[in-house]
Amino acid sequence: MQAARVDVVELGFRTLKNQGFQGPCAFTTDEFIRSLTVPAGLTIGVMVNGNELVGEVPQQEALERLFPNAASDSPVELVRIACHVHEFEKALPAVTWLKKRGYQVGFNLMQVADRTEEEVKALARLAKAYPMDALYFADSMGSMSPDQAAQIIQWFRSEWTGPMGIHTHDNLGLALSNTIRALDEGVTWVDSTVTGMGRGPGNARTEELAIEIAERRGKTLNMVPLMALLREHFKPMQAHYGWGTNPYYYLAGKYGIHPTYIQEMLSDSRYSEEDVLAVIEHLRVEGGKKFSLNTLGAARHFFGAEATGQWAPKERFAGRDVLLLGTGPGVAKHCVALERYIRTHQPLVLALNTQTAIDAELIDLRVACHPVRLLADCDTHTRLPQPLITPYSMLPGDVRQSLADKDVLDFGLTVVPDTFVFGAVHCSLPTSLVVGYALAVATSGQASRLVMAGFDGYGADDPRSSEMHQLLEQYQAAEGALPMTAITPTRYSLKSESVYAL
């Protein structure tokens, strides 16, 4: 960074929160910084989340815990406070406290792109009363154009005369363009990260911005150490973690959707391409400026309305043993033994989605419920011979249309947190996972027991693992739940037997 003529390196956060393991840059203590070799002349900064200064811990106490040393006794020179608009006024007194302790202080205002002229000017007027070194704003959604960035700067400038800064995101591929336009408009603090490394689509790239700044300053710079850093460390990390813009982030930037939605879905193997696009469409209509896992869940669930259905599973399931075929590799691996078991014991065979590892003649019914998954699989379903159990009357019109030629059994579904209710023609479930729906169908049908194959489970760190564990626990605790036995290998807490002994 020193060779590339970067002035400040913000090493990470300072936070009082300690939930789950996080590395040293989540806390960036003075002790940690002293363990590093910091070249002379390079300013070290840390960032604090504004919500920690307006939360349960009184502001002064929070600051005293975060910054126990004055700047003269600390390797940190710059403190930046990242702050939402609604936290700004209450967080501002922290500037005075930090300045008295000798720190440079910047305030980074988030999500100002969609604020009105009057709102932006009101924020600038609030800032005027405090001795901060830089008033920043962030293009949090990555949705700004250079002209919009210039407009916001001009609004701030009408009230704020001190130094200004900009923090850009690259959803639309405009992070560098917006930063350069901000420089043209008189902004003097600009942010970048190596390779644009950052949450989701990332930021302006240091390796590009350093070149632009050096040209403006009329100074030469040595890019060799930075390019070596890219090759040895950052490019391999980027390949592993996958930051950087893509069409999903582009759409999120275009529709003002919080990029964390995209990041969460791309890092979660449950979401297919169709799922991601369907959630983006849902958030475009419903609004997704503030990230919420509940909203993400709702976007996946689709079944919020009261359940309707027309088919009663009891006519097919009552008193039967049901073999539920999951999508795990155990079905294909043990298919010969499973087929022998089916021919010998004649259970009712229920397959999830388009599971085809078992001889089609031995499968009685299929079950599917996720509209997006159904739309993706409809061609396969129309070719498969078995009737399909699905919440047909509740599905979107385009899905119903695509299943028009299919023998469909309409069993309704509504999603209610922490709930399993088994009605005659519909059910209530805690999630729209097809496994839960299949369990509800068999239970509503008054089957005698459930025999399960292909429920291998996932690795401990796979997000699907905890979701499935929770679902199976909730089902087993529900009134009327059927006894369950896994007959192929499983990681779930199910009673387990071997298909080979049967």
N, C-alpha and C positions, 0 to 999 in steps of 0.2 A: 504493500500500500504506500509506503514511503517513496519507493522508486517511481510509482505511478502518480506521484504528487497528489495523493488523497490527503485531506487535511485532518479528518476525524474518522476514527473507527468506533462505531457503536458495537460493543462486544456482545450485548444481550440485554436481558431484563434484570430488574430488581423486583422481587415479589415477596409478599409475606405468605402467599398460598403454598402449601406443601402437600399436594394430593397426587399420589402416584409418583413413580420415579421420573425425575427430570435431571438433565445434565447440568454442569456448572454454569452454562450461559443463561439458565433460567433465573439464576440468583446473582451471578457476576459480582461476587464479594470482593472486597479489597484484597483479601488473602489470595484469592484465585488469580486476580490480575497481577499481583506481585510475583506469582509463579511463572509468568510469561516474560519473554524478552520483548520489551516495547522500545522501538527506536526513539531516540531523542527527537523532539519536534512534532511527534504524532499525538494528537489529542485523543484521549479515551473517553467515550461516552457510554451511558447506560440509559435504558428506557424504563419508565414506570407506567403502569396502567392507571388512568385517571380514576377508574371505578374503585381502586383500592384507597384512594384519598377522599372518597365521599361515601364510604361504606360503614360497616359496623364499628371499625376501629377509628377513634377520633383522629382527625387529620394530623395534628402535631405528634401524637403518639406513633402513628404510622410512619411519619417522616423520620422520627428519632430512631425507630427500629430499622428503617431502610438505609438511613445515612447516619450511622453512629459517629462518624468522623467528619470534621470540617474538611473542606476541599484541600486545605494546606497539608493535611495529614493523610490524604487519600490519593490513589493513582487516577481517580475519576475527576475529570474537569467539567464535563458537560452532562446535564440531566435533561432528558426530554420526557414530557408527559403526554402520552397518547390518550386522547379524550374525546368522548362523544359530545355532541352539541349540548345535550341536556345535563351533562356533568360539568360543563365548562365554568360556569359562574362559581359553583361551590368549590371547584378544584383550584381556582386561581390564587387564593392566598398562599398556596404552597410555593409560588414564585418568590414571594417576599422572604419566607423562611429559608429557602435554598440559597437565595442571593446573599442573605446575611451570613450564611455558612461559607460563602466564597465560591459557589458553583456558578457556571454559566447555565442558563435555563432556557429551554425551548418548549413551546406548546404545540402539539401536533393535533389539529382538529380533524376528526374523521367524519366521513359521510356528509360533506357540505355541498356536493355536486348538485343535489336537487333542492337546495335551500333558495329562498327568494332573495332578491337584492336587499330588502329591508332586514331580513334575518341575518345575512352576512354582515351588513353594516352594524347591526346591533352587537354582534359578537366582537367586531373590531373595537367598538366603543368600550365594551367591558375590558378588553385586553389593555386598552390605553392607560388604565389606572395602575398597571403593574409593570415593574422594571424588567420584563423578560428580554432575552437576547435575540430571540427569533420566534415569530408567529408563523407556524406551518399550517398548511392544509393538505389533506390526503385525498386522492382520487380513489376512495375505498372500493368502489364497485368496478373500477377500471373502465368506466363508461364515458369519460370525458374526451372531448376533442380539443385540439390546441386553442381554438377560438373560445370554447367554454372556459378553459383554464385561464385564458387572458381576461375574460369577463369577470371571473371571480376575483382575480388579483386586483383588477381595477376597482371593484366594489370594496374590497378590504382597504385599498390604498386611500379611498376617500375619507377614512377615519383613522387608519393606522399608519404612522409614518416610520415606524422602526423597521429593522430587517425582516424580510419574509422568506419562507421556505416552502418547497413543494415535495410531496412524496407520491410518486406515480405507480400505478399498477398496469400490467401489460395485457389485460384481457383482449383488447382490440389491436394489440401490436403498436400502441401509440405512446408507450411509457417514455421513450427517448424523445419523441417529437413534442410531447407535452412539456417535458423538462426543459428542452431547448427554447420552446416558446416562452416558458416562464422566465428563463434567463433574459430573453429579449425584453420582457416586461419589467425587468428590474429586480427579480427575485435573486437573492445572493446565497441562499442555502439550498443545496440540491442533494437528493439521496440516490444511492444506487447500491446494488449488491452484485457480487461476482457471479457471472452467468445469469444474472437476474434472480438468483436463488431466493425463494420466498414462498409463502403459502400460495398454493394453487398456481395461478398464471405468473406469479413473480413480479419483479420490479424492473426498472431501468437497469441496464447492464453496466457495471463498473468499467469493464474493458472498453466499452464504446464511449461512455460519458467522459472517462479520463482523457481520451483523445480530443473530444470536443472542447473540454475545458482548457487543456493545454494550448490548443490553437487560439482560443479567446484570450488567454493570458500571454500569448506570445512566448511560451516557454517550451523547452524540450523535455521529454520524459522518457524513462527507461521502462519499456513494456515487457522486457524479457522475464523478470521474476514473476510478473503477473500471469504471463502466458504459460510459464512452467507450472504455476499453481493450478491453473485451469486444467492442464493436461494430466497432472498427477493426482489431483484431489477432487476438483469440482465436477469435471465431466463424468468420472465414474459415479460420483454421488448423484448427479442429475439423472444418469441412466437408471440408477437404483430407485430413486424417490420420485422421479418424473415431474419435477416442477417445470413451469414454462407454459405458454399459452397453447390452446388447441381449439377445435371448433366448439366444444362445450363451453369453455371459458369465454369464447367470443360471443356466443349466444347469451351467456349470463351477463356480460358487459353490456350488450346491446339492450337487454330487457331490464337492466338494473337489479339483477338477482345477486345476492351475496355469494361470492366465489367459494365460501366454505361448503355450500351445498354441493357444488361440483366436486370439490376436493374429497368430501366425505363419500360420495358415491363412487368416485374413481378408485378410492382406496378400499372399497368394500365389494368383495367378489360376488355378492348377491345381486348386484345391479348389472344387467346387460345393457347394451347400447340402447335398446328400445326403452328400458326402464329410465335411463338417464334423460333421454329426450322427452319422455312422457312427463317426468317430474319437472323438467324445465318448462314445458308447456303449461303444466298445472300452476307453477309459481309465477309464470308470466301473467296468467289470468288473475290469480289470487293475491299476488304480491309477495316478494321474497327479499326485501331490503335488509331485514334483520334475520340473522341465522337462528333457527330453532330446530332442535332435533325432533320436536313434536310435529312441526310443520313437515319435516322430511318424512316422518312416519305417516302423516296424513296423506301426503302426496303419493306414498306407496300403497296406502290402504284402499282408497277409492270407495270402500263400503261403509260410509258413515250413516247412510239413510236407514230407515226401519226395514228389516228384512222382509222380503216377499218370496214365496216359492209355491210350486204347484205339485211337486212330486214327493211322495212319502217313501223313504227308504225301507220302511218296515216290510213292505210287500216282497222285497228281495233279500233282506238281511236277517229277519227275525229268526233267532235260534241257531244261526249259522256260525261256524268258525270263519273268520275273515283273514285271508293272507294279504297283508298290505305290502306292496312292492315299492320300496323307496328308490331313489336315483343313485345310491352309492354303488361303488364297484363290486360290493359283495354279491349282488344279484348275478352279474355276468360270471364272476369267479366261481360261483357255486350253482350255476344254472342247471346242470345235469341232475344234481341232488334235489334241487327245488322242484324241477319238473316231475321227478319221480314221486316226491312228496305230494304234489298237487294231484297226480293221477291216482295215487293210493288213497288219500284222505278226502279228496273232493271238497276243499274249502272254497268259499266264494273269493275269487282273486280280484283284488282292486289295485290298479296300477296308477302311480302318480304321474301326471303330465303325459309325456310321450315315451315312457320307459319301454324299451323294446327288446331287452336282453332275453326274455322268456318267450317261448313259442306262442305266437299270437292266439292260437286256438285255445290255449289254457287260461287266457285272461278274460274275465267276465265283464268287467266294467273299468272305465278310466275316470279319473277325477282331476279337475283343474279349476282354479278360481281367479288367478291374477289376470286382469283384463289385458295388460300389456303382454304378458307371457302368452296368453291365449291368441292374441292377434299375431304374435310371432309364429305360433305353432299351428295356426288354423289349417294350413294346407296339409300338414301331417295328420291332424285330427280327422280331417275329412277322408283321408285315405285309410286310416286305421278302422277296423271293423267294429270295435266295441262301442256301445252307447257311452256317452260322456255325461258324467254328473258335474253340473256347474251352476252357479247362481244366475241362470240365463236371463230371467226377467229383470235383473238388476244391472246387467252389463250395458256398456255404451252401445249405441245403435250400430256403429261400424263393426263391433265384435259380433253382435247378434247376426248381422247380415252375413259376415264371413262364415258363420256356422249354420247358415240356413238349410244346407243339405244334410246336416248331421242329426243322428238320433240323439236328442239331448234330454236329460232328466233334470228338471229345474228345482234345485234345492237352495233356498235363500241363505244369505250370509250378511251379518252386520258385525262390525268391529267395535267392541267395547272393552276398554282396558281391564285386565285382570278378571275376565269373565268367560266362563264356559256355560252356555245354556243350550239344551238339546230339545228343540221343538219338533213337531211332527213333520213340517215341510220347510223348516228353516232353523238356523242356529245363530248364537252369538259367540264370538271368539275374541281372544285378546290380540290377535294378529291375523292378517290375511294369508299367512303361510299355508301352502297347500296341504302340508302334513296335518295341521290343526283342523282344516276343513275335512280331510279324509277321516280323521278320528271322530269328528262330530257326526259325519254321515253314518258311520258304523254304529255309533252310540245311539243316535236317534232311531236307527233301524232295529235297535234291540238285538244286535248280534250277541253271541254267547261269549266270544273272546277274540282278541286280536293277536295274530301271529305276524311278526314283522321281519322282513328281509330287506337288505340294502340300506340299513340305517347305520352305516359305518361310523359316521361322525366326522368331525373336522379336527385339525390341529388345535392345540390349546389357545393359540394366539389369533385364530380365525374368528372374526366377529360373529359368524354364523353359529359357532359352537355354543356360546353362552345363550344366544337367542333360542336355539333348539332345546338346550337343557332346561331353560326356564319354561318353555312351552310344554314340554313333557311333564315337568313337575306340576305345573298348573292343571294340566289335564288329569293327572293321577289323583290330585286332591279334589277334583270336581265331583259333585254328586252325580252318581250314575255312571262314572267312568268304568270302562271294561278292563278286565285283566289283560296285561300285555306281556308277550314273550318274544324276545328277539331270537331268531334261529340262524342268523349269520353274524359274523363278528360285529361288535358295536362298542363305541366309546361312551354311550349314554348309560344312565343308571336305570337300566331295564333288567328284568328277570331274563336270564339268557340260557338257551339250550342249543344243541347242535342239530342242524338239519340232517346230518348223517346218522344220528341216533334214532331219527323218526322213521 
